[in-house]
Amino acid sequence: MAGARQPRRRAGVSRRSCARFEVVLAMLRAAAFMVPSGLGVQDAGYVALLGALGVPGAVTVGAAFVLIKRAKEIVWIALGLLVFFGGRVVYREAPERA
């Protein structure tokens, strides 16, 4: 069949492993507090742990995963800035009455 769907390949990583993975990387990021936003530390940690778990194409999968996580952070930062600066524009002091 020309339109047959290919079965999805799984990486073979359990949810428990994913939870451990996040905890270890959060600790790495906290330990590297002197690096702004943990740039590079967390990213390298994702790639290293994916490789240790035996995920095929760990570098590619890790890079995609990091981009998605960083995009989420950028969206929240942008929303925070929008609320902060948007609120400053809308708020004006009432004129004093004589």
N, CA, C and O atoms as a GROMACS GRO file, in nm:
protein
  392
    1MET      N    1   0.082  -0.119   0.000
    1MET     CA    2   0.000   0.000   0.000
    1MET      C    3   0.086   0.125   0.000
    1MET      O    4   0.187   0.133   0.070
    2ALA      N    5   0.046   0.220  -0.078
    2ALA     CA    6   0.123   0.343  -0.088
    2ALA      C    7   0.101   0.434   0.032
    2ALA      O    8   0.193   0.505   0.073
    3GLY      N    9  -0.018   0.434   0.089
    3GLY     CA   10  -0.050   0.525   0.199
    3GLY      C   11  -0.040   0.462   0.337
    3GLY      O   12  -0.092   0.517   0.433
    4ALA      N   13   0.024   0.348   0.347
    4ALA     CA   14   0.033   0.280   0.478
    4ALA      C   15   0.125   0.357   0.572
    4ALA      O   16   0.229   0.409   0.532
    5ARG      N   17   0.082   0.364   0.697
    5ARG     CA   18   0.162   0.435   0.798
    5ARG      C   19   0.271   0.346   0.851
    5ARG      O   20   0.251   0.226   0.872
    6GLN      N   21   0.385   0.404   0.871
    6GLN     CA   22   0.497   0.332   0.931
    6GLN      C   23   0.477   0.327   1.082
    6GLN      O   24   0.431   0.425   1.141
    7PRO      N   25   0.509   0.215   1.145
    7PRO     CA   26   0.496   0.210   1.292
    7PRO      C   27   0.596   0.305   1.357
    7PRO      O   28   0.707   0.324   1.309
    8ARG      N   29   0.552   0.364   1.468
    8ARG     CA   30   0.639   0.458   1.540
    8ARG      C   31   0.746   0.380   1.614
    8ARG      O   32   0.719   0.277   1.677
    9ARG      N   33   0.868   0.431   1.606
    9ARG     CA   34   0.977   0.370   1.681
    9ARG      C   35   0.986   0.438   1.816
    9ARG      O   36   0.979   0.560   1.826
   10ARG      N   37   1.002   0.360   1.918
   10ARG     CA   38   1.016   0.413   2.053
   10ARG      C   39   1.162   0.407   2.094
   10ARG      O   40   1.238   0.320   2.050
   11ALA      N   41   1.200   0.500   2.177
   11ALA     CA   42   1.339   0.507   2.223
   11ALA      C   43   1.367   0.406   2.334
   11ALA      O   44   1.483   0.381   2.365
   12GLY      N   45   1.263   0.348   2.392
   12GLY     CA   46   1.282   0.252   2.499
   12GLY      C   47   1.317   0.315   2.633
   12GLY      O   48   1.385   0.255   2.715
   13VAL      N   49   1.270   0.436   2.655
   13VAL     CA   50   1.297   0.508   2.780
   13VAL      C   51   1.167   0.515   2.858
   13VAL      O   52   1.065   0.563   2.807
   14SER      N   53   1.169   0.468   2.982
   14SER     CA   54   1.048   0.467   3.064
   14SER      C   55   1.020   0.606   3.122
   14SER      O   56   1.105   0.695   3.117
   15ARG      N   57   0.901   0.622   3.175
   15ARG     CA   58   0.865   0.750   3.238
   15ARG      C   59   0.948   0.774   3.363
   15ARG      O   60   0.986   0.887   3.394
   16ARG      N   61   0.977   0.667   3.434
   16ARG     CA   62   1.060   0.679   3.553
   16ARG      C   63   1.199   0.728   3.516
   16ARG      O   64   1.256   0.812   3.586
   17SER      N   65   1.254   0.677   3.407
   17SER     CA   66   1.385   0.723   3.362
   17SER      C   67   1.381   0.870   3.323
   17SER      O   68   1.475   0.945   3.350
   18CYS      N   69   1.272   0.912   3.259
   18CYS     CA   70   1.257   1.053   3.221
   18CYS      C   71   1.251   1.142   3.344
   18CYS      O   72   1.310   1.250   3.346
   19ALA      N   73   1.181   1.097   3.448
   19ALA     CA   74   1.172   1.176   3.571
   19ALA      C   75   1.309   1.188   3.637
   19ALA      O   76   1.348   1.296   3.682
   20ARG      N   77   1.382   1.078   3.641
   20ARG     CA   78   1.518   1.082   3.697
   20ARG      C   79   1.608   1.175   3.616
   20ARG      O   80   1.688   1.251   3.670
   21PHE      N   81   1.591   1.166   3.487
   21PHE     CA   82   1.666   1.248   3.391
   21PHE      C   83   1.647   1.396   3.423
   21PHE      O   84   1.744   1.471   3.428
   22GLU      N   85   1.523   1.438   3.443
   22GLU     CA   86   1.494   1.579   3.472
   22GLU      C   87   1.551   1.621   3.607
   22GLU      O   88   1.602   1.733   3.621
   23VAL      N   89   1.544   1.534   3.707
   23VAL     CA   90   1.597   1.566   3.840
   23VAL      C   91   1.748   1.586   3.834
   23VAL      O   92   1.801   1.682   3.889
   24VAL      N   93   1.817   1.495   3.767
   24VAL     CA   94   1.964   1.505   3.757
   24VAL      C   95   2.002   1.633   3.684
   24VAL      O   96   2.096   1.702   3.725
   25LEU      N   97   1.932   1.666   3.577
   25LEU     CA   98   1.966   1.787   3.502
   25LEU      C   99   1.931   1.914   3.577
   25LEU      O  100   1.999   2.015   3.563
   26ALA      N  101   1.826   1.910   3.657
   26ALA     CA  102   1.794   2.026   3.740
   26ALA      C  103   1.904   2.047   3.843
   26ALA      O  104   1.941   2.161   3.873
   27MET      N  105   1.957   1.938   3.897
   27MET     CA  106   2.067   1.949   3.994
   27MET      C  107   2.194   2.001   3.926
   27MET      O  108   2.267   2.082   3.984
   28LEU      N  109   2.221   1.956   3.803
   28LEU     CA  110   2.336   2.007   3.729
   28LEU      C  111   2.323   2.157   3.703
   28LEU      O  112   2.419   2.233   3.717
   29ARG      N  113   2.203   2.197   3.665
   29ARG     CA  114   2.181   2.339   3.636
   29ARG      C  115   2.196   2.423   3.763
   29ARG      O  116   2.250   2.533   3.758
   30ALA      N  117   2.147   2.370   3.875
   30ALA     CA  118   2.161   2.443   4.002
   30ALA      C  119   2.306   2.449   4.046
   30ALA      O  120   2.350   2.550   4.102
   31ALA      N  121   2.382   2.342   4.020
   31ALA     CA  122   2.523   2.340   4.058
   31ALA      C  123   2.604   2.439   3.975
   31ALA      O  124   2.706   2.490   4.020
   32ALA      N  125   2.559   2.466   3.853
   32ALA     CA  126   2.630   2.560   3.765
   32ALA      C  127   2.560   2.695   3.767
   32ALA      O  128   2.536   2.755   3.662
   33PHE      N  129   2.528   2.743   3.888
   33PHE     CA  130   2.454   2.868   3.901
   33PHE      C  131   2.528   2.988   3.846
   33PHE      O  132   2.467   3.090   3.813
   34MET      N  133   2.660   2.979   3.836
   34MET     CA  134   2.736   3.095   3.789
   34MET      C  135   2.726   3.114   3.637
   34MET      O  136   2.766   3.218   3.585
   35VAL      N  137   2.672   3.014   3.566
   35VAL     CA  138   2.653   3.025   3.422
   35VAL      C  139   2.513   3.081   3.398
   35VAL      O  140   2.416   3.023   3.446
   36PRO      N  141   2.500   3.191   3.325
   36PRO     CA  142   2.368   3.251   3.302
   36PRO      C  143   2.269   3.154   3.237
   36PRO      O  144   2.295   3.101   3.130
   37SER      N  145   2.157   3.133   3.302
   37SER     CA  146   2.049   3.044   3.256
   37SER      C  147   2.095   2.900   3.236
   37SER      O  148   2.025   2.822   3.172
   38GLY      N  149   2.208   2.864   3.288
   38GLY     CA  150   2.258   2.728   3.271
   38GLY      C  151   2.285   2.693   3.126
   38GLY      O  152   2.283   2.576   3.088
   39LEU      N  153   2.311   2.795   3.045
   39LEU     CA  154   2.333   2.772   2.902
   39LEU      C  155   2.451   2.679   2.880
   39LEU      O  156   2.560   2.701   2.933
   40GLY      N  157   2.430   2.577   2.804
   40GLY     CA  158   2.536   2.482   2.774
   40GLY      C  159   2.542   2.369   2.873
   40GLY      O  160   2.560   2.254   2.833
   41VAL      N  161   2.529   2.397   3.001
   41VAL     CA  162   2.538   2.293   3.103
   41VAL      C  163   2.420   2.198   3.089
   41VAL      O  164   2.438   2.077   3.078
   42GLN      N  165   2.300   2.253   3.089
   42GLN     CA  166   2.181   2.170   3.077
   42GLN      C  167   2.174   2.106   2.938
   42GLN      O  168   2.136   1.990   2.925
   43ASP      N  169   2.211   2.180   2.838
   43ASP     CA  170   2.205   2.128   2.702
   43ASP      C  171   2.298   2.008   2.683
   43ASP      O  172   2.259   1.906   2.628
   44ALA      N  173   2.421   2.023   2.730
   44ALA     CA  174   2.517   1.912   2.721
   44ALA      C  175   2.472   1.795   2.807
   44ALA      O  176   2.495   1.679   2.772
   45GLY      N  177   2.408   1.824   2.919
   45GLY     CA  178   2.356   1.717   3.004
   45GLY      C  179   2.248   1.635   2.936
   45GLY      O  180   2.246   1.513   2.950
   46TYR      N  181   2.160   1.702   2.863
   46TYR     CA  182   2.056   1.629   2.790
   46TYR      C  183   2.118   1.536   2.687
   46TYR      O  184   2.080   1.419   2.678
   47VAL      N  185   2.212   1.585   2.611
   47VAL     CA  186   2.275   1.503   2.508
   47VAL      C  187   2.351   1.387   2.570
   47VAL      O  188   2.344   1.274   2.521
   48ALA      N  189   2.424   1.413   2.679
   48ALA     CA  190   2.502   1.307   2.744
   48ALA      C  191   2.411   1.199   2.804
   48ALA      O  192   2.438   1.080   2.789
   49LEU      N  193   2.304   1.240   2.870
   49LEU     CA  194   2.215   1.140   2.929
   49LEU      C  195   2.138   1.062   2.824
   49LEU      O  196   2.113   0.943   2.842
   50LEU      N  197   2.099   1.126   2.715
   50LEU     CA  198   2.033   1.052   2.608
   50LEU      C  199   2.128   0.948   2.548
   50LEU      O  200   2.087   0.837   2.517
   51GLY      N  201   2.253   0.986   2.533
   51GLY     CA  202   2.352   0.890   2.484
   51GLY      C  203   2.373   0.775   2.583
   51GLY      O  204   2.388   0.660   2.541
   52ALA      N  205   2.374   0.806   2.712
   52ALA     CA  206   2.393   0.702   2.814
   52ALA      C  207   2.273   0.608   2.820
   52ALA      O  208   2.288   0.490   2.852
   53LEU      N  209   2.154   0.659   2.790
   53LEU     CA  210   2.035   0.575   2.790
   53LEU      C  211   2.024   0.491   2.663
   53LEU      O  212   1.936   0.406   2.652
   54GLY      N  213   2.112   0.514   2.568
   54GLY     CA  214   2.113   0.435   2.445
   54GLY      C  215   2.011   0.479   2.341
   54GLY      O  216   1.971   0.400   2.256
   55VAL      N  217   1.970   0.604   2.348
   55VAL     CA  218   1.874   0.656   2.249
   55VAL      C  219   1.947   0.670   2.115
   55VAL      O  220   2.052   0.733   2.108
   56PRO      N  221   1.890   0.611   2.008
   56PRO     CA  222   1.956   0.625   1.878
   56PRO      C  223   1.953   0.770   1.830
   56PRO      O  224   1.850   0.837   1.840
   57GLY      N  225   2.065   0.818   1.779
   57GLY     CA  226   2.074   0.957   1.734
   57GLY      C  227   2.063   1.053   1.850
   57GLY      O  228   1.990   1.152   1.841
   58ALA      N  229   2.133   1.026   1.961
   58ALA     CA  230   2.120   1.104   2.084
   58ALA      C  231   2.153   1.252   2.062
   58ALA      O  232   2.089   1.339   2.122
   59VAL      N  233   2.250   1.282   1.978
   59VAL     CA  234   2.288   1.422   1.956
   59VAL      C  235   2.175   1.496   1.885
   59VAL      O  236   2.141   1.608   1.923
   60THR      N  237   2.117   1.434   1.784
   60THR     CA  238   2.008   1.498   1.710
   60THR      C  239   1.883   1.511   1.795
   60THR      O  240   1.820   1.617   1.799
   61VAL      N  241   1.848   1.403   1.864
   61VAL     CA  242   1.730   1.406   1.951
   61VAL      C  243   1.751   1.506   2.064
   61VAL      O  244   1.659   1.581   2.098
   62GLY      N  245   1.871   1.508   2.122
   62GLY     CA  246   1.902   1.602   2.229
   62GLY      C  247   1.894   1.746   2.184
   62GLY      O  248   1.842   1.832   2.256
   63ALA      N  249   1.945   1.773   2.064
   63ALA     CA  250   1.940   1.910   2.011
   63ALA      C  251   1.795   1.954   1.989
   63ALA      O  252   1.759   2.067   2.021
   64ALA      N  253   1.713   1.866   1.934
   64ALA     CA  254   1.572   1.899   1.912
   64ALA      C  255   1.501   1.922   2.045
   64ALA      O  256   1.421   2.014   2.059
   65PHE      N  257   1.530   1.838   2.143
   65PHE     CA  258   1.468   1.849   2.274
   65PHE      C  259   1.507   1.981   2.341
   65PHE      O  260   1.422   2.048   2.400
   66VAL      N  261   1.633   2.017   2.332
   66VAL     CA  262   1.681   2.142   2.392
   66VAL      C  263   1.616   2.262   2.324
   66VAL      O  264   1.577   2.358   2.392
   67LEU      N  265   1.603   2.259   2.193
   67LEU     CA  266   1.539   2.370   2.122
   67LEU      C  267   1.393   2.387   2.165
   67LEU      O  268   1.345   2.500   2.180
   68ILE      N  269   1.324   2.276   2.184
   68ILE     CA  270   1.184   2.283   2.227
   68ILE      C  271   1.176   2.340   2.368
   68ILE      O  272   1.091   2.425   2.396
   69LYS      N  273   1.263   2.294   2.458
   69LYS     CA  274   1.261   2.344   2.596
   69LYS      C  275   1.299   2.492   2.601
   69LYS      O  276   1.238   2.568   2.677
   70ARG      N  277   1.397   2.533   2.524
   70ARG     CA  278   1.437   2.675   2.522
   70ARG      C  279   1.328   2.761   2.460
   70ARG      O  280   1.307   2.874   2.503
   71ALA      N  281   1.257   2.709   2.360
   71ALA     CA  282   1.148   2.786   2.299
   71ALA      C  283   1.039   2.811   2.402
   71ALA      O  284   0.979   2.918   2.406
   72LYS      N  285   1.012   2.711   2.486
   72LYS     CA  286   0.912   2.727   2.591
   72LYS      C  287   0.955   2.838   2.687
   72LYS      O  288   0.873   2.920   2.728
   73GLU      N  289   1.082   2.840   2.724
   73GLU     CA  290   1.132   2.944   2.814
   73GLU      C  291   1.121   3.082   2.750
   73GLU      O  292   1.086   3.179   2.817
   74ILE      N  293   1.152   3.091   2.622
   74ILE     CA  294   1.144   3.219   2.552
   74ILE      C  295   1.001   3.270   2.547
   74ILE      O  296   0.978   3.390   2.562
   75VAL      N  297   0.905   3.180   2.526
   75VAL     CA  298   0.764   3.221   2.524
   75VAL      C  299   0.723   3.278   2.659
   75VAL      O  300   0.657   3.382   2.664
   76TRP      N  301   0.760   3.211   2.769
   76TRP     CA  302   0.723   3.261   2.902
   76TRP      C  303   0.792   3.393   2.934
   76TRP      O  304   0.732   3.480   2.997
   77ILE      N  305   0.916   3.408   2.893
   77ILE     CA  306   0.987   3.534   2.915
   77ILE      C  307   0.919   3.647   2.836
   77ILE      O  308   0.899   3.757   2.888
   78ALA      N  309   0.883   3.618   2.711
   78ALA     CA  310   0.816   3.720   2.628
   78ALA      C  311   0.681   3.759   2.688
   78ALA      O  312   0.645   3.877   2.688
   79LEU      N  313   0.605   3.661   2.738
   79LEU     CA  314   0.477   3.694   2.801
   79LEU      C  315   0.497   3.779   2.926
   79LEU      O  316   0.421   3.873   2.950
   80GLY      N  317   0.597   3.747   3.005
   80GLY     CA  318   0.626   3.826   3.125
   80GLY      C  319   0.664   3.969   3.091
   80GLY      O  320   0.618   4.063   3.156
   81LEU      N  321   0.747   3.986   2.989
   81LEU     CA  322   0.785   4.121   2.947
   81LEU      C  323   0.666   4.198   2.891
   81LEU      O  324   0.652   4.318   2.915
   82LEU      N  325   0.580   4.128   2.818
   82LEU     CA  326   0.460   4.192   2.764
   82LEU      C  327   0.369   4.241   2.876
   82LEU      O  328   0.317   4.352   2.870
   83VAL      N  329   0.349   4.159   2.976
   83VAL     CA  330   0.264   4.200   3.089
   83VAL      C  331   0.330   4.314   3.166
   83VAL      O  332   0.263   4.410   3.205
   84PHE      N  333   0.461   4.303   3.188
   84PHE     CA  334   0.531   4.406   3.263
   84PHE      C  335   0.525   4.542   3.193
   84PHE      O  336   0.484   4.642   3.252
   85PHE      N  337   0.568   4.544   3.067
   85PHE     CA  338   0.571   4.671   2.996
   85PHE      C  339   0.433   4.715   2.950
   85PHE      O  340   0.406   4.834   2.941
   86GLY      N  341   0.344   4.621   2.920
   86GLY     CA  342   0.207   4.655   2.882
   86GLY      C  343   0.133   4.718   2.998
   86GLY      O  344   0.055   4.811   2.978
   87GLY      N  345   0.157   4.669   3.118
   87GLY     CA  346   0.093   4.726   3.236
   87GLY      C  347   0.143   4.865   3.266
   87GLY      O  348   0.068   4.949   3.316
   88ARG      N  349   0.269   4.891   3.235
   88ARG     CA  350   0.324   5.025   3.259
   88ARG      C  351   0.266   5.126   3.161
   88ARG      O  352   0.249   5.242   3.197
   89VAL      N  353   0.235   5.084   3.041
   89VAL     CA  354   0.180   5.175   2.942
   89VAL      C  355   0.035   5.208   2.975
   89VAL      O  356  -0.008   5.322   2.959
   90VAL      N  357  -0.041   5.110   3.020
   90VAL     CA  358  -0.183   5.129   3.049
   90VAL      C  359  -0.203   5.212   3.175
   90VAL      O  360  -0.296   5.293   3.180
   91TYR      N  361  -0.119   5.194   3.276
   91TYR     CA  362  -0.135   5.263   3.403
   91TYR      C  363  -0.088   5.407   3.390
   91TYR      O  364   0.026   5.435   3.351
   92ARG      N  365  -0.177   5.498   3.424
   92ARG     CA  366  -0.142   5.640   3.426
   92ARG      C  367  -0.199   5.699   3.555
   92ARG      O  368  -0.308   5.662   3.598
   93GLU      N  369  -0.126   5.790   3.613
   93GLU     CA  370  -0.174   5.853   3.735
   93GLU      C  371  -0.290   5.947   3.701
   93GLU      O  372  -0.292   6.011   3.596
   94ALA      N  373  -0.386   5.954   3.792
   94ALA     CA  374  -0.501   6.044   3.774
   94ALA      C  375  -0.454   6.188   3.792
   94ALA      O  376  -0.369   6.216   3.877
   95PRO      N  377  -0.508   6.278   3.713
   95PRO     CA  378  -0.470   6.418   3.730
   95PRO      C  379  -0.522   6.471   3.865
   95PRO      O  380  -0.629   6.431   3.913
   96GLU      N  381  -0.447   6.560   3.922
   96GLU     CA  382  -0.488   6.617   4.051
   96GLU      C  383  -0.603   6.715   4.028
   96GLU      O  384  -0.606   6.788   3.929
   97ARG      N  385  -0.698   6.715   4.123
   97ARG     CA  386  -0.812   6.804   4.112
   97ARG      C  387  -0.786   6.930   4.195
   97ARG      O  388  -0.728   6.925   4.303
   98ALA      N  389  -0.827   7.041   4.142
   98ALA     CA  390  -0.805   7.167   4.212
   98ALA      C  391  -0.913   7.202   4.308
   98ALA      O  392  -0.907   7.306   4.374
   0.00000   0.00000   0.00000
